[in-house]
Amino acid sequence: MMAGVLKQTSTWLGKLLLVSYIMTPLTYAAEQDAFANVTVKTTELAPGRYMLEGAGGNIGVSAGNDGLLIIDDQYAPMADKISAALHELHDGYPKYIINTHFHGDHVGGNNFFGQYGTIIAQTQVLTRLKEQRIERNALPVLVFDSSLEIHFNGQVMKLIHLGPAHTDSDTIVLWQDGKVAHTGDLFFKDRFPFIDLEHGGSVIGYRDAVAQILDLVDDNTQIIPGHGSLATKADLLRFKHMLDDCINWMLDGKRSSKTLDEMLATPLPERWQNWGWNFIPKERWVRTLYKGLPAQ
């Protein structure tokens, strides 16, 4: 999420992260107002490959002779703005929509884009979205368990599920030539991540998934994070170091039998003290670590 957008939408992010697709006209109008001033920024990464930034999770795009494919589709009220940005790249609507996981800031546009294209996701995304009783258009049509290859616009994209991490349903997307990768919310650039422990997320699984992504990219890979600006492998490695340091900090506290209140009162490692943000301030990050890591 861009810094300016983050400030505008921080109040809404907490409310809409697991957004309901059953909205009253009044609720929908209020949500539209919240995003009225948001603009969509398009960045070309390679011929036919783009990153869109707006409100919610960053979007990856493949555009070419076969048409459009998008990775994630942000909040529901952003659909028209995203469509307008896509039409600048290629006529028509996306033929394929990949969901990196089920949170509303990444799949809120499913109901709109699902009218025109096929939604693809890890199996557990379908399960989670069905639990929300959303409309049929918003549900994945093609699902996979561990991996899937898509051949589109002369490119090969590999979709990989790395196990419980941010949620129980995360997918990363790697272009086979190594030029571009989309991590979904397995990467929050330069900020503490949200780990959804209530929906199958895992602190250790998250750290281990980031380690696996580092093995799959190289120094020339342009990385689209779930939130934050376009990144490099060096940025992802810094993120991994933060995870390692914070996990070890919490485990040391637990070995000393510190309570949650005592850990909340203990400074984080100095290098990471400014990584808190509107949705995941230091206090929430510490609570996640405390709850998600084993007792020693």
MARMAR-581719 format. One record per residue (C-alpha): residue number from 1; x, y, z; residue in three letters. Coordinates in nm, 3 decimals. Example, Ala and Ser with C-alpha at 12.3 -4.5 7.8 and 13.67 -1.06 7.14 Angstrom:
<rs>
> 1	1.230	-0.450	0.780	ALA
> 2	1.367	-0.106	0.714	SER
</rs>
This chain:
<rs>
> 1	0.000	0.000	0.000	MET
> 2	0.147	0.341	-0.091	MET
> 3	0.231	0.571	0.198	ALA
> 4	-0.022	0.837	0.095	GLY
> 5	-0.295	0.582	0.046	VAL
> 6	-0.206	0.417	0.375	LEU
> 7	-0.271	0.739	0.563	LYS
> 8	-0.604	0.789	0.387	GLN
> 9	-0.732	0.438	0.436	THR
> 10	-0.585	0.324	0.768	SER
> 11	-0.920	0.350	0.944	THR
> 12	-1.087	0.145	0.674	TRP
> 13	-0.814	-0.117	0.650	LEU
> 14	-0.895	-0.276	0.982	GLY
> 15	-1.266	-0.279	0.902	LYS
> 16	-1.230	-0.410	0.549	LEU
> 17	-0.945	-0.659	0.571	LEU
> 18	-1.193	-0.946	0.596	LEU
> 19	-1.452	-0.750	0.403	VAL
> 20	-1.805	-0.881	0.375	SER
> 21	-1.944	-0.903	0.026	TYR
> 22	-2.300	-0.863	0.150	ILE
> 23	-2.335	-0.485	0.175	MET
> 24	-2.625	-0.254	0.228	THR
> 25	-2.649	0.042	-0.012	PRO
> 26	-2.554	0.275	0.275	LEU
> 27	-2.245	0.073	0.366	THR
> 28	-2.136	0.047	0.005	TYR
> 29	-2.178	0.423	-0.045	ALA
> 30	-1.966	0.492	0.263	ALA
> 31	-1.694	0.261	0.132	GLU
> 32	-1.702	0.431	-0.207	GLN
> 33	-1.651	0.766	-0.035	ASP
> 34	-1.351	0.628	0.155	ALA
> 35	-1.174	0.549	-0.173	PHE
> 36	-1.299	0.848	-0.375	ALA
> 37	-0.960	1.023	-0.374	ASN
> 38	-0.745	0.716	-0.429	VAL
> 39	-0.560	0.699	-0.760	THR
> 40	-0.409	0.395	-0.929	VAL
> 41	-0.040	0.412	-1.017	LYS
> 42	0.092	0.191	-1.299	THR
> 43	0.458	0.090	-1.320	THR
> 44	0.597	-0.107	-1.613	GLU
> 45	0.837	-0.377	-1.491	LEU
> 46	0.914	-0.551	-1.822	ALA
> 47	0.740	-0.559	-2.161	PRO
> 48	0.383	-0.668	-2.092	GLY
> 49	0.429	-0.682	-1.714	ARG
> 50	0.312	-0.418	-1.469	TYR
> 51	0.249	-0.334	-1.106	MET
> 52	-0.061	-0.139	-1.002	LEU
> 53	-0.073	0.045	-0.669	GLU
> 54	-0.394	0.185	-0.525	GLY
> 55	-0.568	0.091	-0.201	ALA
> 56	-0.517	-0.260	-0.073	GLY
> 57	-0.277	-0.523	-0.196	GLY
> 58	-0.054	-0.444	-0.491	ASN
> 59	-0.168	-0.587	-0.825	ILE
> 60	0.049	-0.768	-1.078	GLY
> 61	-0.050	-0.757	-1.446	VAL
> 62	0.033	-0.953	-1.760	SER
> 63	-0.085	-0.783	-2.080	ALA
> 64	-0.033	-0.906	-2.434	GLY
> 65	-0.172	-1.096	-2.731	ASN
> 66	-0.362	-1.338	-2.509	ASP
> 67	-0.526	-1.055	-2.317	GLY
> 68	-0.506	-0.951	-1.954	LEU
> 69	-0.423	-1.144	-1.638	LEU
> 70	-0.415	-0.984	-1.294	ILE
> 71	-0.282	-1.095	-0.959	ILE
> 72	-0.518	-0.969	-0.686	ASP
> 73	-0.785	-0.701	-0.730	ASP
> 74	-0.788	-0.486	-0.413	GLN
> 75	-1.105	-0.359	-0.241	TYR
> 76	-1.445	-0.387	-0.409	ALA
> 77	-1.496	-0.009	-0.448	PRO
> 78	-1.167	0.012	-0.642	MET
> 79	-1.290	-0.207	-0.930	ALA
> 80	-1.381	0.077	-1.167	ASP
> 81	-1.050	0.256	-1.112	LYS
> 82	-0.854	-0.064	-1.159	ILE
> 83	-1.049	-0.139	-1.479	SER
> 84	-0.970	0.207	-1.613	ALA
> 85	-0.599	0.156	-1.544	ALA
> 86	-0.605	-0.185	-1.712	LEU
> 87	-0.780	-0.046	-2.018	HIS
> 88	-0.481	0.185	-2.064	GLU
> 89	-0.269	-0.129	-2.103	LEU
> 90	-0.501	-0.353	-2.307	HIS
> 91	-0.860	-0.362	-2.426	ASP
> 92	-1.111	-0.576	-2.241	GLY
> 93	-1.128	-0.727	-1.896	TYR
> 94	-0.887	-0.976	-1.740	PRO
> 95	-0.933	-1.332	-1.860	LYS
> 96	-0.770	-1.463	-1.543	TYR
> 97	-0.766	-1.331	-1.189	ILE
> 98	-0.520	-1.489	-0.945	ILE
> 99	-0.595	-1.451	-0.573	ASN
> 100	-0.283	-1.467	-0.354	THR
> 101	-0.508	-1.530	-0.050	HIS
> 102	-0.861	-1.451	0.068	PHE
> 103	-0.838	-1.116	0.251	HIS
> 104	-1.071	-0.846	0.125	GLY
> 105	-0.799	-0.594	0.042	ASP
> 106	-0.674	-0.846	-0.217	HIS
> 107	-0.994	-1.012	-0.342	VAL
> 108	-1.260	-0.745	-0.288	GLY
> 109	-1.286	-0.693	-0.664	GLY
> 110	-1.358	-1.061	-0.732	ASN
> 111	-1.730	-1.008	-0.769	ASN
> 112	-1.672	-0.752	-1.045	PHE
> 113	-1.384	-0.915	-1.231	PHE
> 114	-1.528	-1.263	-1.185	GLY
> 115	-1.810	-1.166	-1.422	GLN
> 116	-1.559	-1.151	-1.707	TYR
> 117	-1.274	-1.384	-1.620	GLY
> 118	-1.172	-1.701	-1.436	THR
> 119	-1.056	-1.671	-1.076	ILE
> 120	-0.764	-1.894	-0.978	ILE
> 121	-0.648	-1.960	-0.621	ALA
> 122	-0.509	-2.209	-0.374	GLN
> 123	-0.778	-2.452	-0.258	THR
> 124	-0.815	-2.301	0.087	GLN
> 125	-0.906	-1.961	-0.062	VAL
> 126	-1.224	-2.117	-0.197	LEU
> 127	-1.300	-2.264	0.145	THR
> 128	-1.246	-1.932	0.323	ARG
> 129	-1.451	-1.731	0.076	LEU
> 130	-1.736	-1.980	0.093	LYS
> 131	-1.737	-1.930	0.470	GLU
> 132	-1.814	-1.563	0.403	GLN
> 133	-2.112	-1.661	0.184	ARG
> 134	-2.006	-1.428	-0.092	ILE
> 135	-2.163	-1.419	-0.436	GLU
> 136	-2.080	-1.693	-0.682	ARG
> 137	-1.899	-1.456	-0.919	ASN
> 138	-1.644	-1.386	-0.646	ALA
> 139	-1.541	-1.749	-0.593	LEU
> 140	-1.238	-1.915	-0.750	PRO
> 141	-1.322	-2.148	-1.038	VAL
> 142	-0.981	-2.313	-1.072	LEU
> 143	-0.802	-2.422	-0.755	VAL
> 144	-0.476	-2.603	-0.681	PHE
> 145	-0.306	-2.747	-0.375	ASP
> 146	0.071	-2.690	-0.402	SER
> 147	0.157	-2.547	-0.745	SER
> 148	0.020	-2.457	-1.087	LEU
> 149	0.173	-2.329	-1.411	GLU
> 150	0.002	-2.072	-1.633	ILE
> 151	0.119	-2.018	-1.992	HIS
> 152	-0.009	-1.678	-2.103	PHE
> 153	0.116	-1.395	-2.325	ASN
> 154	0.426	-1.594	-2.416	GLY
> 155	0.523	-1.613	-2.049	GLN
> 156	0.518	-1.893	-1.794	VAL
> 157	0.402	-1.809	-1.444	MET
> 158	0.436	-2.056	-1.160	LYS
> 159	0.191	-2.033	-0.870	LEU
> 160	0.332	-2.184	-0.550	ILE
> 161	0.174	-2.246	-0.211	HIS
> 162	0.441	-2.255	0.062	LEU
> 163	0.224	-2.379	0.348	GLY
> 164	0.065	-2.193	0.641	PRO
> 165	0.225	-1.849	0.668	ALA
> 166	0.029	-1.523	0.635	HIS
> 167	-0.287	-1.737	0.620	THR
> 168	-0.347	-2.102	0.532	ASP
> 169	-0.403	-2.013	0.166	SER
> 170	-0.108	-1.803	0.041	ASP
> 171	0.022	-1.811	-0.315	THR
> 172	0.329	-1.652	-0.465	ILE
> 173	0.359	-1.599	-0.841	VAL
> 174	0.697	-1.633	-1.015	LEU
> 175	0.762	-1.554	-1.379	TRP
> 176	0.982	-1.833	-1.512	GLN
> 177	1.239	-1.595	-1.658	ASP
> 178	1.304	-1.460	-1.308	GLY
> 179	1.233	-1.099	-1.395	LYS
> 180	0.923	-1.051	-1.180	VAL
> 181	0.771	-1.210	-0.869	ALA
> 182	0.453	-1.132	-0.673	HIS
> 183	0.466	-1.239	-0.309	THR
> 184	0.117	-1.149	-0.191	GLY
> 185	0.121	-1.074	0.180	ASP
> 186	0.426	-1.287	0.244	LEU
> 187	0.611	-0.956	0.210	PHE
> 188	0.521	-0.621	0.366	PHE
> 189	0.808	-0.399	0.256	LYS
> 190	0.980	-0.222	0.546	ASP
> 191	0.699	-0.281	0.794	ARG
> 192	0.575	-0.547	1.033	PHE
> 193	0.350	-0.802	0.860	PRO
> 194	-0.001	-0.907	0.946	PHE
> 195	0.001	-1.278	1.031	ILE
> 196	-0.357	-1.404	1.047	ASP
> 197	-0.331	-1.660	1.327	LEU
> 198	-0.710	-1.694	1.337	GLU
> 199	-0.715	-1.824	0.979	HIS
> 200	-0.427	-2.069	0.970	GLY
> 201	-0.136	-1.825	0.972	GLY
> 202	0.193	-1.921	1.137	SER
> 203	0.478	-1.703	1.263	VAL
> 204	0.743	-1.969	1.199	ILE
> 205	0.572	-2.073	0.876	GLY
> 206	0.577	-1.710	0.762	TYR
> 207	0.951	-1.676	0.830	ARG
> 208	1.022	-2.006	0.656	ASP
> 209	0.814	-1.908	0.353	ALA
> 210	1.013	-1.586	0.316	VAL
> 211	1.333	-1.793	0.331	ALA
> 212	1.199	-2.012	0.048	GLN
> 213	1.112	-1.708	-0.163	ILE
> 214	1.467	-1.579	-0.121	LEU
> 215	1.590	-1.905	-0.274	ASP
> 216	1.356	-1.861	-0.571	LEU
> 217	1.451	-1.505	-0.673	VAL
> 218	1.778	-1.339	-0.767	ASP
> 219	1.931	-0.993	-0.746	ASP
> 220	1.766	-0.889	-1.073	ASN
> 221	1.412	-0.999	-0.981	THR
> 222	1.163	-0.718	-0.940	GLN
> 223	0.945	-0.812	-0.644	ILE
> 224	0.587	-0.693	-0.606	ILE
> 225	0.517	-0.706	-0.232	PRO
> 226	0.169	-0.741	-0.092	GLY
> 227	0.207	-0.392	0.051	HIS
> 228	0.475	-0.132	-0.008	GLY
> 229	0.671	-0.006	-0.306	SER
> 230	0.840	-0.218	-0.571	LEU
> 231	1.119	-0.418	-0.407	ALA
> 232	1.436	-0.616	-0.466	THR
> 233	1.585	-0.930	-0.318	LYS
> 234	1.790	-0.708	-0.085	ALA
> 235	1.465	-0.559	0.049	ASP
> 236	1.321	-0.906	0.104	LEU
> 237	1.639	-1.018	0.279	LEU
> 238	1.613	-0.719	0.513	ARG
> 239	1.254	-0.822	0.586	PHE
> 240	1.375	-1.176	0.664	LYS
> 241	1.636	-1.037	0.903	HIS
> 242	1.360	-0.844	1.082	MET
> 243	1.155	-1.161	1.119	LEU
> 244	1.453	-1.355	1.253	ASP
> 245	1.550	-1.085	1.502	ASP
> 246	1.197	-1.033	1.630	CYS
> 247	1.130	-1.406	1.661	ILE
> 248	1.455	-1.460	1.851	ASN
> 249	1.376	-1.158	2.072	TRP
> 250	1.039	-1.306	2.163	MET
> 251	1.177	-1.656	2.217	LEU
> 252	1.444	-1.515	2.449	ASP
> 253	1.170	-1.342	2.646	GLY
> 254	0.966	-1.659	2.670	LYS
> 255	1.271	-1.855	2.786	ARG
> 256	1.298	-1.599	3.064	SER
> 257	0.928	-1.661	3.146	SER
> 258	0.832	-1.304	3.064	LYS
> 259	0.462	-1.231	3.043	THR
> 260	0.295	-1.060	2.748	LEU
> 261	0.278	-0.734	2.944	ASP
> 262	0.649	-0.757	3.018	GLU
> 263	0.728	-0.813	2.650	MET
> 264	0.507	-0.520	2.552	LEU
> 265	0.715	-0.306	2.787	ALA
> 266	1.044	-0.439	2.643	THR
> 267	1.194	-0.249	2.347	PRO
> 268	1.217	-0.440	2.021	LEU
> 269	1.563	-0.479	1.866	PRO
> 270	1.671	-0.123	1.787	GLU
> 271	1.697	-0.171	1.411	ARG
> 272	1.327	-0.254	1.381	TRP
> 273	1.169	-0.014	1.627	GLN
> 274	1.034	0.212	1.352	ASN
> 275	0.872	-0.064	1.147	TRP
> 276	0.531	-0.027	1.310	GLY
> 277	0.253	0.124	1.100	TRP
> 278	-0.115	0.211	1.121	ASN
> 279	-0.251	-0.142	1.097	PHE
> 280	0.034	-0.328	1.270	ILE
> 281	0.187	-0.103	1.535	PRO
> 282	0.454	-0.241	1.765	LYS
> 283	0.196	-0.355	2.022	GLU
> 284	0.002	-0.568	1.774	ARG
> 285	0.320	-0.718	1.632	TRP
> 286	0.438	-0.817	1.981	VAL
> 287	0.102	-0.975	2.058	ARG
> 288	0.120	-1.176	1.736	THR
> 289	0.469	-1.300	1.819	LEU
> 290	0.372	-1.389	2.175	TYR
> 291	0.060	-1.580	2.070	LYS
> 292	0.213	-1.741	1.764	GLY
> 293	0.539	-1.869	1.912	LEU
> 294	0.569	-2.169	2.141	PRO
> 295	0.634	-2.147	2.513	ALA
> 296	0.994	-2.234	2.602	GLN
</rs>
